[in-house]
Amino acid sequence: MKQKAYAAAGVDIDLGNKVKATLPQLLASTHRREVLGKVGGFGGLFQLDLKKYREPILVSSVDGVGTKLKIAFTMDKHDTIGAALVNHCVNDIAVLGAEPLFFLDYLGTGKLEPHVFTDIIKGFARACAENNCALIGGETAQMPGFYQKGEYDVSGTIVGVVEKSRMLNGQKTVKRGDVVIGIESSGLHTNGYSLGRKIYFEQLGYKPSSRVPGLKGTVGQELLKEHISYGPLVQKLVKKFNLSPRAPSLWPVKAFAHITGGGFVDNIPRVLPKSLDVVIKKGSWDMLPIFQIIEQKSGVPDEELYQVFNMGIGMVSIVSADKADAVLKFINASTLRSSSAKDGQKHKAWLIGEVVKGKGEARVE
């Protein structure tokens, strides 16, 4: 059979349709009863259950995974990319106390490679199911000549909901004397990879396949670890400790900051009053080996490292000092919900800082 003209130009619609035919089975695990319609329509349909809320506030976020993709291309390993993106987006809305409702993805590539597409979508579906979030649609674009051979880009949009009276707002509730709890990350998550790749592959001369003392896996495996989702943990913490639904001033769990691009320095101030600072104490947590190597061998000043990387802390919570021990104990007893985690693996958290008088800034000392 003669090749179709569009396929000869680099866009194989028939292959795209064949690959996408597997989507209904993959997406079934993410189904929520509020989802209407079938996969493949012009728009995903979600009927919000208004009986569950007095004043529902929709919370949305969109993001990508940055140059972490470069490592996936080099290793031809794509099964953690989709989950990392979903979990990143979940965390961004979790800081407001929102639960995720649905997720949509975008995948752009020069040539559609079925095994790559399937691995990425499996990651989307797996993470959505772990976060009780419906994967209701997406877009796959074949754009020959636009991407380098073997490369692609992904982004995702998430929509969640929070009861207005239960929404977290640290700018109104955080007070001087509150403390900061840091929750362990799995590694670089989805930020700082341009510098991380330069340090590991150019400056230190490692390859993705290199084994380095202190790292459990290869350098590539460590850098491709999934971004942890803190969404389920945040929901449990809010439900357990913030018992007065219409009295935020009495809530012991006051704010969360997702430590993404900008590290501690740029993310924590997003939830602070203008009259208060947060001081993070170096050495107050067990730093992951991937960051120990960066800190010891890169020559990059600590001031910049703590603004680029999460340095082993993926999420921080600001809580009242009198409840800090109870919150810390609860987090350390909570199971990390991820298929990439070992069975029964728990979150790890430490008391890493405090709230002091200032001007809405965060600093690491």
ZAMARGU-4260 file (C-alpha; in steps of 0.2 Angstrom, whole numbers, plus 5000, padded with zeros to 4 digits):
<rodrens>
0) 5000/5000/5000 | 5006/5017/4995 | 5011/5028/5010 | 4999/5042/5014 | 5006/5059/5010
5) 5004/5066/5028 | 5014/5051/5034 | 5027/5054/5021 | 5028/5071/5028 | 5031/5065/5045
10) 5014/5064/5053 | 5007/5046/5054 | 4989/5049/5059 | 4985/5030/5058 | 4999/5026/5070
15) 4993/5039/5082 | 4976/5032/5081 | 4982/5014/5084 | 4993/5019/5099 | 4978/5030/5107
20) 4967/5015/5105 | 4975/5008/5121 | 4970/5024/5131 | 4953/5018/5137 | 4960/5003/5147
25) 4975/5014/5154 | 4963/5028/5159 | 4950/5016/5167 | 4960/5015/5183 | 4959/5034/5186
30) 4940/5035/5184 | 4930/5045/5196 | 4911/5044/5196 | 4910/5063/5192 | 4918/5059/5175
35) 4906/5060/5160 | 4908/5055/5142 | 4921/5044/5134 | 4939/5047/5131 | 4942/5055/5114
40) 4929/5069/5114 | 4933/5087/5110 | 4933/5091/5129 | 4934/5081/5145 | 4918/5081/5155
45) 4918/5082/5174 | 4902/5085/5184 | 4907/5093/5201 | 4896/5086/5216 | 4890/5102/5223
50) 4881/5093/5237 | 4898/5090/5245 | 4903/5108/5247 | 4895/5124/5253 | 4907/5136/5244
55) 4918/5126/5232 | 4934/5135/5225 | 4942/5127/5210 | 4961/5127/5210 | 4971/5125/5195
60) 4989/5123/5190 | 5000/5119/5174 | 5018/5114/5173 | 5031/5103/5164 | 5046/5093/5170
65) 5060/5104/5163 | 5076/5097/5157 | 5074/5081/5167 | 5068/5075/5150 | 5086/5076/5143
70) 5090/5062/5155 | 5075/5051/5149 | 5080/5054/5131 | 5098/5048/5134 | 5093/5033/5144
75) 5077/5029/5134 | 5068/5027/5150 | 5051/5036/5151 | 5041/5027/5164 | 5044/5040/5178
80) 5041/5056/5168 | 5022/5055/5167 | 5020/5051/5186 | 5033/5065/5190 | 5022/5078/5181
85) 5006/5073/5189 | 5013/5073/5206 | 5021/5090/5204 | 5005/5097/5198 | 4996/5089/5213
90) 5008/5096/5225 | 5005/5114/5218 | 4987/5114/5222 | 4989/5104/5238 | 4997/5118/5247
95) 4980/5127/5247 | 4972/5111/5254 | 4964/5107/5238 | 4961/5089/5232 | 4964/5085/5214
100) 4949/5082/5203 | 4955/5079/5185 | 4971/5081/5175 | 4975/5084/5156 | 4991/5081/5147
105) 5000/5088/5132 | 5013/5078/5123 | 5023/5085/5108 | 5035/5076/5098 | 5043/5075/5081
110) 5039/5057/5078 | 5028/5047/5088 | 5037/5032/5096 | 5024/5019/5103 | 5034/5013/5117
115) 5038/5030/5123 | 5020/5036/5122 | 5014/5021/5131 | 5027/5023/5145 | 5023/5041/5148
120) 5004/5038/5148 | 5006/5024/5160 | 5015/5035/5172 | 5001/5048/5170 | 4988/5035/5174
125) 4997/5027/5188 | 5000/5043/5197 | 4982/5050/5194 | 4975/5034/5201 | 4987/5035/5217
130) 4980/5053/5219 | 4962/5049/5216 | 4963/5061/5201 | 4954/5057/5185 | 4964/5058/5169
135) 4951/5064/5157 | 4959/5070/5142 | 4975/5076/5133 | 4983/5081/5117 | 4997/5072/5107
140) 5005/5082/5093 | 5016/5076/5080 | 5027/5090/5074 | 5041/5084/5062 | 5056/5096/5061
145) 5051/5104/5077 | 5060/5093/5089 | 5077/5084/5089 | 5076/5066/5084 | 5070/5055/5099
150) 5065/5071/5109 | 5048/5077/5115 | 5040/5089/5128 | 5026/5086/5140 | 5015/5097/5151
155) 5000/5095/5162 | 4985/5104/5169 | 4977/5100/5185 | 4960/5106/5192 | 4956/5103/5210
160) 4943/5109/5223 | 4944/5115/5241 | 4930/5121/5252 | 4932/5140/5254 | 4932/5140/5273
165) 4945/5126/5273 | 4957/5134/5261 | 4975/5137/5268 | 4981/5155/5268 | 4997/5157/5277
170) 4998/5175/5274 | 4983/5177/5286 | 4987/5163/5299 | 5006/5161/5300 | 5013/5170/5316
175) 5030/5173/5324 | 5036/5158/5334 | 5028/5145/5322 | 5040/5132/5316 | 5044/5124/5299
180) 5043/5105/5296 | 5052/5099/5281 | 5046/5083/5272 | 5059/5073/5262 | 5060/5073/5243
185) 5066/5058/5232 | 5079/5069/5224 | 5079/5083/5212 | 5060/5080/5208 | 5057/5092/5193
190) 5068/5107/5196 | 5086/5112/5194 | 5091/5099/5181 | 5100/5111/5169 | 5112/5115/5183
195) 5111/5097/5190 | 5116/5090/5173 | 5130/5102/5171 | 5137/5097/5187 | 5136/5078/5186
200) 5139/5076/5167 | 5151/5090/5162 | 5160/5096/5178 | 5161/5079/5187 | 5162/5069/5171
205) 5149/5056/5175 | 5138/5047/5163 | 5120/5042/5167 | 5126/5024/5168 | 5140/5029/5181
210) 5139/5021/5198 | 5145/5033/5212 | 5149/5029/5230 | 5134/5034/5241 | 5121/5032/5227
215) 5110/5017/5227 | 5107/5017/5209 | 5116/5024/5194 | 5117/5043/5192 | 5104/5042/5178
220) 5092/5031/5189 | 5094/5043/5204 | 5091/5059/5193 | 5075/5050/5185 | 5067/5046/5202
225) 5049/5051/5203 | 5043/5067/5210 | 5034/5063/5226 | 5016/5067/5229 | 5012/5075/5245
230) 4994/5078/5241 | 4987/5063/5251 | 4998/5067/5266 | 4992/5086/5266 | 4974/5080/5265
235) 4977/5069/5280 | 4986/5082/5290 | 4972/5095/5287 | 4958/5083/5292 | 4967/5077/5307
240) 4973/5094/5315 | 4963/5108/5308 | 4947/5104/5317 | 4938/5121/5318 | 4931/5123/5300
245) 4927/5141/5302 | 4941/5147/5313 | 4957/5147/5303 | 4966/5157/5317 | 4965/5141/5328
250) 4972/5129/5315 | 4989/5122/5320 | 4993/5117/5302 | 4994/5134/5294 | 5003/5133/5277
255) 5013/5122/5265 | 5026/5127/5252 | 5030/5116/5238 | 5049/5117/5236 | 5051/5118/5217
260) 5060/5130/5205 | 5067/5144/5217 | 5070/5132/5231 | 5068/5138/5249 | 5072/5156/5245
265) 5058/5159/5232 | 5044/5147/5237 | 5042/5149/5256 | 5039/5168/5255 | 5024/5164/5244
270) 5014/5159/5259 | 5021/5171/5272 | 5014/5188/5279 | 5025/5203/5273 | 5030/5206/5291
275) 5038/5189/5295 | 5053/5179/5289 | 5057/5160/5289 | 5074/5155/5294 | 5079/5137/5288
280) 5093/5129/5298 | 5106/5119/5287 | 5110/5102/5294 | 5093/5100/5302 | 5088/5085/5290
285) 5097/5070/5283 | 5102/5077/5266 | 5100/5064/5251 | 5117/5058/5244 | 5113/5066/5227
290) 5113/5083/5235 | 5128/5079/5246 | 5138/5076/5231 | 5132/5092/5223 | 5136/5102/5239
295) 5153/5095/5242 | 5160/5094/5224 | 5151/5107/5213 | 5159/5123/5220 | 5142/5132/5219
300) 5139/5143/5234 | 5126/5136/5246 | 5116/5152/5244 | 5113/5147/5226 | 5111/5129/5229
305) 5096/5132/5241 | 5088/5143/5228 | 5090/5131/5214 | 5087/5114/5222 | 5076/5107/5235
310) 5091/5100/5244 | 5081/5085/5250 | 5066/5094/5256 | 5051/5093/5244 | 5038/5101/5254
315) 5038/5112/5270 | 5023/5114/5282 | 5022/5129/5294 | 5014/5124/5310 | 5011/5131/5328
320) 5025/5127/5339 | 5014/5118/5352 | 5008/5105/5339 | 5024/5103/5330 | 5029/5086/5339
325) 5012/5079/5335 | 5012/5084/5317 | 5030/5078/5315 | 5026/5061/5323 | 5010/5060/5311
330) 5020/5063/5296 | 5034/5051/5300 | 5021/5037/5303 | 5012/5041/5286 | 5015/5029/5272
335) 5022/5036/5256 | 5009/5033/5243 | 5018/5029/5227 | 5021/5013/5217 | 5039/5018/5216
340) 5041/5017/5235 | 5045/5002/5244 | 5030/4993/5253 | 5026/5002/5269 | 5039/5015/5266
345) 5035/5031/5277 | 5037/5049/5274 | 5052/5057/5283 | 5051/5074/5291 | 5061/5085/5302
350) 5060/5101/5311 | 5070/5113/5300 | 5066/5131/5304 | 5056/5144/5312 | 5046/5160/5309
355) 5054/5176/5315 | 5050/5195/5313 | 5055/5201/5296 | 5049/5207/5279 | 5042/5191/5270
360) 5058/5182/5266 | 5066/5165/5268 | 5084/5163/5272 | 5095/5148/5275 | 5108/5149/5289
</rodrens>
